[in-house]
Amino acid sequence: MTEPSPQRLSVLAARVIDPASGHDGIADLHLADGRILAIGPAPADFQPEQRIDANGLLAIPGLVDLCARLRQPGLEQKATIRSETRAAASAGITTLCCPPDTQPVVDTPAVAQLIHQIAETNGYARVVPAGSLTQNLAGEQISEMAALARAGCPVLSHADRPIRNTRVQRRALEYAATFGLTCFLHPADAALSEGGLVHEGRVSTRLGLPGIPEASETVAVARDLALAEQTGARIHFRGLSTARATEMLAEARARGVQVTADVSAHQLFLTEDDIGTFNANALVLPPLRTEADRKALRAAVAAGVISAICSDHQPHEPDAKLDPFPQTSPGISTLETLLPLVLRLVEEQLLPLHDALACVTSHAADILGLPFGRLQPGAPADFCLLAPEQRWTLTPERMQSQGKNTPFLGQTLQGQVSMTFLGGRLVFKDERDGAS
Amino acid sequence: MNLAAPGLQQPNPQLDAQGNLRHFLTLDGLDRALLTDILDRTEGFLSVARQPVKKVPLCRGKVIANLFFENSTRTRTTFELAAKRLSADVLNLNISTSATAKGETLLDTLRNLEAMHVDMFVVRHADSGAAHFIASHAAPHVSVINAGDGCHAHPTQGMLDMFTIRQHKGDIAGLKVAIVGDILHSRVARSQISALNTLGAAEVRVIAPRTLIPTCAAEALGVEVFHDLREGVTDCDVIIMLRLQRERMTGGFLPSEHEYFLLFGLTEKRLTTAKPDAIVMHPGPINRGVEIDSEVADGPRSVILEQVSNGLAVRMAIMSTCIGTQYLAGQGAERDRPHD
């Protein structure tokens, strides 16, 4: 629960890590009026109302998640902004970007403002809605992007629905570029992915499931890169899944195309084989692909070609997964595994701690164009205290999210958030058994 | 490290704690001994049809529910007859007018039927994995038989085809078998391929245009891929033709039935490169003049109607293996197979 927080606070003897500046060291953190006042010695005449002993804990910026479905408005049987921001706070996430596929779609300022209002009233994290590129996500008429930006949509998106008509896609990117707005694109060719459920490969063949070919992604990436160059738009590929796409991305970035990309954390750990015998909790879009793809995605993260890792959180009610595999809803509830999975990449020596944390803090914030994900004087005091070595088991009972749909249930994870602060306000404190 | 528990490493969901067959969902993961045992048991059931009283009491007192979410005449009636010959009580659910069609979930339908003390569900469904889903949520005493799920599996059809091949060839080990047609969408082909590989066939070939062959077929299914019929059937002992569904023409997989028959239709002329004693099979219903010429379908090599006859005995063998009583050798007593 949130509780009244002091205006002035000192967090003592934490290992403060700021991926954006490279700062890493034991220091005190001093907060005032929702912002970071100083790191290190307290300013003269600073008198904190409260001191927190953070010895042995990491202080890291609050995580910035580029894609989390909160299900409100319209799908409250699955989750609410309140339930999911609470889950986010418990996982050290302080900023969430939600795609526009709510009901109604975020294609008018009214819906964007509604989400902001609910988040501010009930939320435990900042929620920034992505505005829809086209009206009602129908892919036909571009939306009032300027109005959406004014209503607090920092980026535009088409959720996971590809725009079929390339001319509409071009105009949408062109119009967004007028206002310097980044467009989040789900790289999938509509026709090639239509009807598909899983990666077209060994597992789809064995199980007789309709496949989504690698070409669905690479054709879309090629199209969108060409359009980005044509229009001068800044694009962000939301959720790459194939090795070939990472090569195309690297080549385009080297050529100077304004393009960034993220990967969903689970894509760095799971493959098509994890579908096993019709495991509905492994049904995701884009689909889990091959081991070669997984390795290439990891390499792209390590090389900085993919600069952000996100949760792609999709909470579902239990019934959504209680059907024959093709009838179940895709998606995993992933807020609470985002940070542990990122820390596991460090444990597996894929990349240093700083670089891994940057993928979920400063890099992600930069893609959104928001001043979060940093631990620097003057920055909003969004941060969490983390016990990096603490191990815990993911169970439905422990999960804060309303959605318990995850293939990671029963897994032992490492890295336990002890406290989360949002604008200097304590929004989560770990009081579970074994908490530090 | 793979964080999620990979399904491929889970225990076989078809076997109970004692390793006995509880569900019959797919031929993948069933070993050669078990498949051979089913084929051997089938031999014993062939004679039931020739008895004056065409019944055995192996499933007496058991309730078997046919849950056919997809239209089927041949398979459903065969299962129904097989169950009745095993002396079971049979429920045929008309799904189109059932509660499921009125919005009840599949699981609720199952729970209601379980409340009627059903012992076995025979399931046909348009979705791959439907039988697995039902089996994974079935009560401990309930068995599930897959009568065809989407493009995934049709294991009883696969077994009756193996039985038919064994009748004619003596043994499946060492045979060269060609399967011709829409492999991509065929649950029958997947089950046949799995069984043939388990039972030691020397070569399993699939023959079709590229649009009807699934990605990674060779690696995922353990087959050799051919795109030329004459080359593909060369030296084969068995040729299995698959039905070509007409929606494939409108789905962009093929240009026309005419061209398909010209290139992949089985004719006497195209059979000349196969072994002289090669048999021709088809799971039915056949499209004459599309995938097979009438001269072949009705000719001396065709065993298509034998497949239908064998379907009854195979299904009796499988049903009784899952839920039938066992005669205890030397004791003359019947005993229910325990399910944990």
Interface residues (C-beta under 8 A of the other chain):
Chain A: E200 G201 R202 V203 S204 T205 R206 L207 G208 L209 P210 G211 P213 F269 L270 D273 D274 I275 G276 T277 F278 N279 A282 D319 L322 D323 P324 F325 P326 Q327 L341 R344 E348 P407 F408 G410 Q411
Chain B: M1 N2 L3 A4 A5 P6 G7 L8 Q9 Q10 P13 D28 T105 L106 L107 H125 D127 S128 G129 A130 H132 F133 H137 D149 G150 C151 H152 A153 H185 R187 R190 P214 T215 C216 A217 E219 A220 L221
